[in-house]
Amino acid sequence: MRGLTIVIASLAASPALAASGPFFSLRNTDFVVLIAFLVFIGVLVYFKVPGLLGGLLDKRAATIKSELDEARALREEAQAVLASYERKHKEVEEQAERIVATAKREAEAAAEEAKAKLAMSIDRRLKAAQDQIASAEAAAVREVRDRAVSVAVAAAGDVLSKQMKAADRNKLIDSAIGEVETKLH
């Protein structure tokens, strides 16, 4: 109920009802306000303020449009540059993968080659060691034979010198000298 009284009181106290007397009188505040408003609008129209405001708004709209166009162009350029860098990045990654794969293949080939060279070197060293062993063995056998021969000759000389008499020795020496003469001539 109280809200209804406030609404009725506000309608009763409106400015349109505040003026008394005829409407087209300078004593009527509503009429004076209307004339002032119309004069104000006339002054604005006389000085072409709506055209100036329209021009300023059009100029501002053109500026905003050019800024938007420039921003759109910059965005497109940035997207093109980004796409270019992404392509280059992808190419560089692919190239790096190829380089790594090539390096792995080369490393494997080098390892295989090193294994083969090592195997050949081991074989050569084994053969050289076997040759040295065979040579040392042959030298040892030769030395043993030579020593056995010299021991046998010395033993035979001792045995012969004990068993042989002077006349037999002289005959033996003469026959050896004769044999040497026939072989030398």
C-alpha positions in Angstrom: 0.0 0.0 0.0 2.8 2.3 0.8 4.3 1.7 -2.7 1.1 2.7 -4.4 1.0 6.1 -2.5 4.6 6.8 -3.6 3.7 6.2 -7.3 0.6 8.4 -7.1 2.5 11.2 -5.4 5.3 11.1 -8.0 2.8 11.3 -10.8 1.0 14.2 -9.2 4.3 16.1 -8.8 5.5 15.8 -12.4 6.9 18.9 -14.1 4.2 19.0 -16.7 1.6 19.6 -14.0 3.8 22.2 -12.2 3.2 25.0 -14.7 0.0 26.9 -14.3 -1.7 29.0 -16.9 -1.7 28.8 -20.7 1.1 26.7 -22.4 2.2 29.3 -25.0 3.1 31.9 -22.4 6.6 33.0 -21.4 5.5 32.5 -17.8 5.1 28.8 -18.5 8.4 27.1 -17.7 7.6 24.2 -19.9 7.2 26.5 -22.9 10.4 28.4 -22.1 12.3 25.1 -21.8 10.9 24.0 -25.1 11.9 27.3 -26.8 15.4 27.1 -25.3 15.8 23.5 -26.5 14.7 24.4 -30.0 17.1 27.3 -30.1 19.9 25.1 -28.9 19.1 22.5 -31.6 18.9 25.4 -34.2 22.4 26.7 -33.1 23.8 23.2 -33.4 22.3 22.8 -36.9 23.5 26.4 -37.9 27.0 25.7 -36.9 26.8 22.2 -38.6 27.7 20.4 -35.5 25.9 17.2 -36.5 27.9 17.2 -39.8 31.1 17.8 -37.8 30.3 15.1 -35.4 29.3 12.8 -38.3 32.6 13.7 -40.1 34.6 13.0 -36.9 32.8 9.7 -36.4 33.4 8.8 -40.0 37.1 9.8 -39.8 37.3 7.7 -36.6 35.6 4.8 -38.3 38.0 5.0 -41.2 40.9 5.1 -38.8 39.6 2.1 -37.0 39.0 0.3 -40.3 42.5 1.0 -41.5 44.0 -0.1 -38.2 41.9 -3.3 -38.4 43.1 -3.9 -42.0 46.6 -3.3 -40.9 46.2 -5.6 -38.0 44.7 -8.2 -40.2 47.6 -7.9 -42.7 50.1 -8.1 -39.8 48.3 -11.2 -38.5 48.4 -12.8 -41.9 52.0 -12.0 -42.3 52.8 -13.4 -38.8 50.9 -16.6 -39.7 52.9 -16.9 -42.9 56.1 -16.3 -41.0 55.0 -18.9 -38.4 54.2 -21.4 -41.1 57.5 -20.8 -42.7 59.4 -21.3 -39.5 57.3 -24.4 -38.7 58.3 -25.8 -42.2 61.9 -24.9 -41.6 61.8 -26.5 -38.2 60.3 -29.6 -39.6 62.9 -29.7 -42.4 65.7 -29.2 -39.8 64.3 -32.0 -37.7 64.2 -34.3 -40.7 67.7 -33.3 -41.7 68.9 -34.0 -38.1 67.2 -37.4 -38.2 68.9 -38.2 -41.5 72.3 -37.0 -40.1 71.8 -39.2 -37.0 70.8 -42.2 -39.1 73.8 -41.7 -41.4 76.1 -41.3 -38.5 74.8 -44.5 -37.0 75.2 -46.4 -40.2 78.8 -45.0 -40.6 79.6 -45.9 -37.0 78.3 -49.4 -37.5 80.3 -49.7 -40.7 83.4 -48.4 -39.0 82.8 -50.8 -36.1 82.5 -53.7 -38.5 85.6 -52.6 -40.4 87.5 -52.3 -37.1 86.4 -55.8 -36.1 87.5 -57.2 -39.4 90.9 -55.4 -39.1 91.3 -56.6 -35.5 90.5 -60.2 -36.6 93.0 -59.9 -39.4 95.6 -58.4 -37.1 95.0 -61.2 -34.5 95.3 -63.8 -37.3 98.6 -62.2 -38.5 100.0 -62.1 -35.0 99.0 -65.7 -34.3 100.6 -66.8 -37.5 103.7 -64.7 -36.7 103.8 -66.3 -33.2 103.3 -69.8 -34.7 106.1 -69.1 -37.2 108.4 -67.9 -34.3 107.5 -70.9 -32.3 108.2 -73.2 -35.3 111.5 -71.4 -36.0 112.5 -71.6 -32.3 111.6 -75.2 -32.3 113.6 -75.9 -35.4 116.6 -74.0 -33.9 116.3 -76.0 -30.7 116.1 -79.2 -32.6 119.2 -78.2 -34.7 121.1 -77.2 -31.6 120.2 -80.5 -29.9 121.3 -82.4 -33.0 124.6 -80.4 -33.2 125.3 -80.9 -29.6 124.4 -84.6 -29.9 126.7 -84.9 -32.9 129.5 -83.1 -31.2 129.0 -85.3 -28.0 128.9 -88.4 -30.2 132.0 -87.3 -32.1 133.8 -86.6 -28.9 132.7 -89.9 -27.4 133.6 -91.7 -30.6 137.0 -90.0 -30.6 137.6 -91.0 -27.0 136.5 -94.6 -27.7 138.6 -94.8 -30.8 141.6 -93.2 -29.2 141.5 -95.7 -26.4 140.9 -98.7 -28.7 143.1 -97.7 -31.6 146.8 -98.1 -31.7 149.3 -95.8 -33.3 149.7 -97.8 -36.5 146.0 -97.9 -37.0 145.8 -94.2 -36.5 148.4 -93.5 -39.1 146.6 -95.7 -41.6 143.4 -93.9 -40.9 145.0 -90.5 -41.3 146.6 -91.5 -44.6 143.3 -92.9 -46.0 141.5 -89.6 -45.0 144.2 -87.6 -46.7 143.9 -89.7 -49.8 140.1 -89.4 -49.8 140.4 -85.6 -49.5 142.8 -85.4 -52.4 140.5 -87.4 -54.7 137.5 -85.2 -53.7 139.4 -82.0 -54.2 140.7 -82.9 -57.6 
